[in-house]
Amino acid sequence: MSHNSFGHLFRFTTWGESHGPAIGAVVDGCPPGLALSEADIQPFLDKRRPGTSRFTTQRQEPDVVRILSGVFEGRTTGTPISLMIDNVDQRSKDYTDVAKAYRPGHADYAYDAKYGLRDYRGGGRSSARETASRVAAGAIARLVIPEVTIIAWVEAIGGDAIDPANFDAAQIDQNPFFCPDPVAAARWEATVDAARKAGSSLGAVIGCSATGVPAGWGAPLYAKLDADLAAACMSINAVKGVAIGDGFAAAALSGEDNADRMRPGADGPEFLANHAGGIAGGISTGQPVTLRVAFKPTSSILTPVETITRDGAATEIATKGRHDPCVGIRGAPVVEAMVALVLADHKLRHRGQIG
């Protein structure tokens, strides 16, 4: 399997499988001299890790990270930083049926069609477990962009969206849904519980904002900042759509309504709107960079669904084991990490070209 790396000057590679002995990442291109220890990474992994509430998979993984290289006397050396996270709570026997038949909506068939074999234990590389490696790498990326603040939140679960009038960023870490609307969070408890008890699953939409991104990051045409953000977020397992700024809603606006009007400001232009999500022509404008990411419902469900076996025979499959009733809930820390990784890369690329 190739293509396990992402980025240009700030580049990371993830490795490992859901039910292997460990997973991890190698971060290459990190500038030297940055203060870094496991304590800088662990809080972000704790936000993403499973088993923290009844609304996520009950797999119990402490997700304790170890730095194996690239740091000396508490500072980055400029050499590759290797990160490792042990897997300690695998239950591969839960996937006996998955070894024989494909889960519809999952990567089982596609992996088999491409490689002729697959690691059926938890889905191997197609498991959401892989995203822990991204979150660890993203924590390092944040050190490269201290001027930027990134927050992500769950905007909708199962089609039930938050009320923007109730948005309170302080609420995001106060409930198990990363929800900025406490009223919606209370509704979602019943919604997700019902899906879990029914042996089903739900999709979710994650919103994300990065403030403090200066004007000028990104490049025209084939190195657009929004294109790289979209690619980074689309690479997350279970993601099926990414919108920058207003996204598809912009297609329903008139030219004058979609315009991010400008007036003179004390330190450059003052924007009166941000339909473009802080990016124009692939280059940041200095406004908050905003995006929305759509996660599909978890494919591993207890409800029997029609499928075929590896031999092509008709059958049904109900996936046993411990799975997220809404994998998008834990997607918020992952989206934050991918945005941080892209912005760190573009900051270094901008510095390399412009100085």
C-alpha positions as CSV (number, residue, x, y, z in Angstrom):
1,M,0.0,0.0,0.0
2,S,1.5,3.3,-1.1
3,H,0.4,6.9,-0.5
4,N,0.5,7.0,3.3
5,S,2.1,10.4,3.5
6,F,0.7,14.0,3.2
7,G,2.2,17.4,2.9
8,H,5.2,19.0,1.2
9,L,7.7,20.8,3.5
10,F,5.8,19.8,6.6
11,R,5.1,16.2,5.8
12,F,3.7,13.3,7.9
13,T,3.3,9.5,7.3
14,T,1.0,7.3,9.3
15,W,1.5,3.6,9.9
16,G,-0.1,0.7,11.6
17,E,-3.4,-1.2,11.7
18,S,-6.4,-1.1,14.0
19,H,-5.7,-4.4,15.6
20,G,-1.9,-4.5,15.1
21,P,0.5,-4.0,18.1
22,A,0.7,-0.3,17.6
23,I,0.0,2.7,15.3
24,G,2.0,5.8,14.8
25,A,3.2,8.6,12.7
26,V,6.5,10.1,11.4
27,V,6.6,13.8,11.1
28,D,9.3,15.2,8.7
29,G,10.2,18.8,8.0
30,C,9.4,20.2,11.5
31,P,11.6,23.2,12.2
32,P,14.3,22.7,14.8
33,G,14.3,24.3,18.2
34,L,10.6,24.0,19.1
35,A,9.9,22.8,22.7
36,L,8.2,19.4,22.4
37,S,7.3,16.6,24.8
38,E,4.6,14.0,25.0
39,A,2.7,16.4,27.3
40,D,2.2,18.7,24.3
41,I,0.6,15.9,22.3
42,Q,-1.4,13.9,24.9
43,P,-4.3,16.4,25.5
44,F,-5.3,16.3,21.8
45,L,-5.2,12.4,21.8
46,D,-7.3,12.4,25.0
47,K,-10.0,14.4,23.2
48,R,-10.2,11.9,20.4
49,R,-9.7,8.6,22.2
50,P,-12.5,6.0,22.4
51,G,-14.4,4.8,25.4
52,T,-15.0,8.2,27.0
53,S,-18.8,8.1,26.9
54,R,-21.6,5.8,26.0
55,F,-22.0,7.7,22.7
56,T,-18.7,6.3,21.3
57,T,-17.1,2.9,20.8
58,Q,-16.4,1.2,24.2
59,R,-13.0,0.0,23.0
60,Q,-10.7,1.0,25.9
61,E,-7.5,2.5,24.5
62,P,-5.4,4.9,26.6
63,D,-3.8,6.3,23.5
64,V,-0.6,7.1,25.3
65,V,2.0,8.5,22.9
66,R,5.7,8.0,22.9
67,I,8.2,10.2,21.0
68,L,10.9,7.9,19.6
69,S,13.1,10.3,17.7
70,G,13.6,13.9,16.5
71,V,13.7,15.5,20.0
72,F,16.8,16.2,22.1
73,E,16.8,17.9,25.5
74,G,13.2,18.8,25.0
75,R,13.5,20.5,21.6
76,T,12.9,19.4,18.1
77,T,16.2,18.8,16.2
78,G,14.8,19.2,12.6
79,T,15.1,15.4,12.0
80,P,12.1,13.1,11.6
81,I,9.9,12.8,14.7
82,S,8.6,9.3,15.2
83,L,5.5,8.8,17.3
84,M,4.1,5.5,18.6
85,I,0.8,4.6,20.2
86,D,0.3,1.1,21.5
87,N,-2.9,-0.8,20.8
88,V,-4.0,-2.5,24.0
89,D,-7.7,-3.5,23.7
90,Q,-8.1,-5.4,20.4
91,R,-10.9,-8.0,20.1
92,S,-10.1,-9.5,16.7
93,K,-12.6,-12.4,17.2
94,D,-15.4,-9.9,16.7
95,Y,-14.5,-9.8,13.0
96,T,-15.0,-13.5,12.2
97,D,-18.0,-12.7,10.0
98,V,-16.3,-9.7,8.4
99,A,-13.5,-12.0,7.2
100,K,-16.0,-13.9,5.1
101,A,-18.3,-11.2,3.8
102,Y,-18.1,-7.5,3.0
103,R,-19.7,-4.7,5.1
104,P,-21.7,-2.5,2.7
105,G,-20.4,1.1,2.8
106,H,-17.1,0.0,4.3
107,A,-13.8,-0.3,2.5
108,D,-13.8,-4.1,2.7
109,Y,-14.7,-4.9,-0.9
110,A,-12.6,-2.0,-2.3
111,Y,-9.5,-3.1,-0.5
112,D,-10.0,-6.7,-1.6
113,A,-10.6,-5.5,-5.2
114,K,-7.4,-3.5,-5.2
115,Y,-4.9,-5.6,-3.2
116,G,-6.4,-9.1,-3.4
117,L,-6.3,-9.4,0.4
118,R,-7.2,-7.2,3.4
119,D,-6.8,-7.0,7.1
120,Y,-10.3,-7.6,8.3
121,R,-9.5,-7.1,12.0
122,G,-11.2,-3.8,12.6
123,G,-10.7,-2.8,9.0
124,G,-6.9,-2.5,9.3
125,R,-5.9,0.9,7.7
126,S,-9.5,1.8,6.9
127,S,-10.4,1.9,10.6
128,A,-11.0,5.2,12.3
129,R,-8.3,4.1,14.7
130,E,-5.8,5.4,12.2
131,T,-6.9,9.0,13.0
132,A,-5.1,8.9,16.3
133,S,-1.8,9.1,14.4
134,R,-3.1,12.2,12.6
135,V,-4.1,13.8,15.8
136,A,-0.6,13.2,17.3
137,A,1.0,14.7,14.2
138,G,-1.4,17.6,14.3
139,A,-0.3,18.5,17.8
140,I,3.2,19.0,16.5
141,A,1.9,21.1,13.6
142,R,0.2,23.5,16.0
143,L,3.7,24.3,17.4
144,V,4.7,25.6,14.0
145,I,1.7,27.9,13.8
146,P,1.3,29.5,17.2
147,E,-0.3,32.5,15.7
148,V,-3.3,30.4,14.6
149,T,-6.2,29.2,16.8
150,I,-8.1,26.2,15.5
151,I,-11.5,25.0,16.9
152,A,-13.8,22.3,15.5
153,W,-17.3,21.3,16.7
154,V,-20.1,19.0,15.7
155,E,-22.8,21.0,13.8
156,A,-25.3,18.3,13.1
157,I,-26.0,14.7,13.9
158,G,-28.4,12.6,11.9
159,G,-29.6,15.8,10.1
160,D,-30.4,17.6,13.4
161,A,-28.4,20.8,13.4
162,I,-27.4,23.3,16.1
163,D,-29.0,26.7,16.3
164,P,-26.3,29.2,15.3
165,A,-27.9,31.7,17.7
166,N,-27.0,29.3,20.6
167,F,-23.3,29.0,19.5
168,D,-21.0,29.1,22.6
169,A,-17.5,28.0,22.0
170,A,-17.0,27.4,25.7
171,Q,-19.6,24.6,25.5
172,I,-17.6,22.5,23.0
173,D,-15.5,20.7,25.7
174,Q,-18.4,20.6,28.2
175,N,-20.4,17.7,26.6
176,P,-19.5,14.4,24.8
177,F,-20.6,15.7,21.4
178,F,-18.1,18.6,21.0
179,C,-21.3,20.6,20.6
180,P,-21.4,24.5,21.0
181,D,-25.2,24.5,21.5
182,P,-26.2,22.9,24.8
183,V,-29.8,22.6,23.7
184,A,-28.8,20.5,20.7
185,A,-26.4,18.5,22.8
186,A,-29.3,17.5,25.1
187,R,-31.4,16.4,22.0
188,W,-28.5,14.4,20.6
189,E,-28.2,12.3,23.7
190,A,-31.6,10.7,22.9
191,T,-30.9,10.6,19.2
192,V,-27.6,8.8,19.5
193,D,-28.8,6.5,22.2
194,A,-31.7,5.4,20.1
195,A,-29.5,4.6,17.1
196,R,-27.1,2.7,19.3
197,K,-29.9,0.6,20.9
198,A,-31.4,-0.1,17.5
199,G,-28.0,-1.4,16.2
200,S,-27.8,1.4,13.7
201,S,-25.6,4.5,13.2
202,L,-25.8,8.2,12.3
203,G,-23.8,10.7,10.2
204,A,-22.5,14.0,11.4
205,V,-21.3,17.4,10.1
206,I,-18.2,19.0,11.7
207,G,-17.6,22.7,11.5
208,C,-14.1,24.2,11.9
209,S,-12.6,27.7,12.1
210,A,-9.0,28.7,12.0
211,T,-8.4,32.3,13.2
212,G,-5.1,34.2,13.0
213,V,-4.1,32.9,9.5
214,P,-2.4,35.8,7.9
215,A,-3.1,36.9,4.3
216,G,-0.9,35.2,1.7
217,W,-0.7,31.5,2.6
218,G,-1.5,29.2,-0.3
219,A,-0.7,29.6,-4.0
220,P,-2.7,29.8,-7.2
221,L,-4.0,26.9,-9.2
222,Y,-2.3,23.7,-8.2
223,A,-1.3,24.6,-4.6
224,K,-4.5,26.3,-3.4
225,L,-4.9,26.4,0.3
226,D,-8.6,25.4,0.1
227,A,-7.8,22.5,-2.3
228,D,-5.2,21.1,0.2
229,L,-7.7,21.6,3.1
230,A,-10.3,19.7,1.2
231,A,-7.9,16.9,0.3
232,A,-6.7,16.6,3.9
233,C,-10.2,16.3,5.3
234,M,-11.4,14.0,2.5
235,S,-8.6,11.7,3.4
236,I,-10.2,11.1,6.8
237,N,-11.9,7.7,6.9
238,A,-15.7,8.1,6.7
239,V,-15.7,11.7,5.3
240,K,-17.8,12.1,2.2
241,G,-17.9,15.9,1.7
242,V,-16.0,19.1,2.4
243,A,-17.3,22.7,2.0
244,I,-15.1,25.8,2.2
245,G,-16.9,28.9,3.5
246,D,-20.5,28.8,2.2
247,G,-19.6,25.8,0.0
248,F,-22.6,24.6,-2.0
249,A,-24.8,27.3,-0.6
250,A,-22.8,29.9,-2.5
251,A,-24.2,28.6,-5.7
252,A,-27.7,29.8,-4.7
253,L,-26.4,33.4,-4.1
254,S,-26.2,36.3,-6.4
255,G,-22.9,37.9,-7.2
256,E,-23.6,40.9,-4.9
257,D,-24.8,38.7,-2.1
258,N,-21.8,36.4,-2.3
259,A,-19.3,39.3,-2.4
260,D,-17.1,39.6,0.7
261,R,-17.3,43.4,0.6
262,M,-14.3,45.4,1.9
263,R,-13.9,48.7,3.5
264,P,-10.6,50.5,4.6
265,G,-9.4,49.3,8.0
266,A,-6.6,50.3,10.4
267,D,-4.4,47.3,9.4
268,G,-5.6,46.5,5.9
269,P,-9.1,45.8,4.5
270,E,-12.0,45.3,6.8
271,F,-14.3,42.6,5.4
272,L,-18.0,42.8,5.9
273,A,-18.7,39.1,5.2
274,N,-16.8,35.8,4.8
275,H,-18.7,33.7,2.3
276,A,-15.3,32.6,0.8
277,G,-14.2,31.0,4.1
278,G,-11.1,33.2,4.3
279,I,-9.6,32.0,1.0
280,A,-9.7,33.7,-2.4
281,G,-7.9,32.4,-5.4
282,G,-6.4,29.6,-3.3
283,I,-4.7,32.2,-1.0
284,S,-5.7,33.2,2.5
285,T,-7.2,36.7,2.9
286,G,-6.6,37.2,6.7
287,Q,-10.1,36.3,7.6
288,P,-11.0,33.2,9.6
289,V,-10.5,30.1,7.5
290,T,-13.8,28.1,7.8
291,L,-14.9,24.7,6.5
292,R,-17.5,22.0,7.1
293,V,-16.9,18.3,6.9
294,A,-19.5,15.6,6.4
295,F,-19.1,12.2,8.0
296,K,-21.2,9.2,6.8
297,P,-22.9,6.9,9.3
298,T,-20.7,4.1,10.7
299,S,-20.7,1.1,8.3
300,S,-20.3,-1.4,11.1
301,I,-23.8,-1.9,12.5
302,L,-25.8,-4.7,14.2
303,T,-28.7,-4.3,11.8
304,P,-28.4,-7.1,9.2
305,V,-27.8,-5.7,5.7
306,E,-27.6,-7.5,2.3
307,T,-24.1,-8.2,1.0
308,I,-22.0,-10.9,-0.6
309,T,-19.3,-13.2,0.6
310,R,-15.7,-13.1,-0.7
311,D,-16.8,-16.0,-3.0
312,G,-19.6,-13.9,-4.5
313,A,-22.5,-15.6,-2.8
314,A,-25.5,-13.6,-1.5
315,T,-25.7,-13.3,2.3
316,E,-26.4,-10.8,5.1
317,I,-24.1,-9.3,7.6
318,A,-24.5,-7.8,11.1
319,T,-21.2,-6.5,12.5
320,K,-20.5,-7.6,16.0
321,G,-18.1,-5.8,18.3
322,R,-17.6,-2.2,19.6
323,H,-18.3,0.5,17.2
324,D,-19.1,4.2,17.2
325,P,-22.9,4.8,16.7
326,C,-21.8,8.1,15.2
327,V,-18.1,8.2,14.1
328,G,-18.4,11.9,13.3
329,I,-18.6,12.7,17.0
330,R,-14.9,12.0,17.4
331,G,-14.2,13.6,14.1
332,A,-13.8,17.1,15.6
333,P,-10.3,16.6,17.0
334,V,-9.3,14.9,13.7
335,V,-10.5,17.8,11.5
336,E,-8.6,20.2,13.8
337,A,-5.5,18.1,13.3
338,M,-5.7,18.0,9.5
339,V,-6.3,21.7,9.3
340,A,-3.3,22.3,11.6
341,L,-1.1,20.0,9.4
342,V,-2.1,21.8,6.2
343,L,-1.6,25.3,7.7
344,A,1.8,24.4,9.0
345,D,2.9,23.1,5.6
346,H,1.6,26.2,3.8
347,K,3.3,28.5,6.3
348,L,6.6,26.9,5.6
349,R,5.9,26.9,1.8
350,H,5.0,30.6,1.9
351,R,8.2,31.4,3.9
352,G,10.2,29.3,1.4
353,Q,8.9,31.3,-1.6
354,I,8.4,34.7,-0.2
355,G,10.9,34.9,2.7
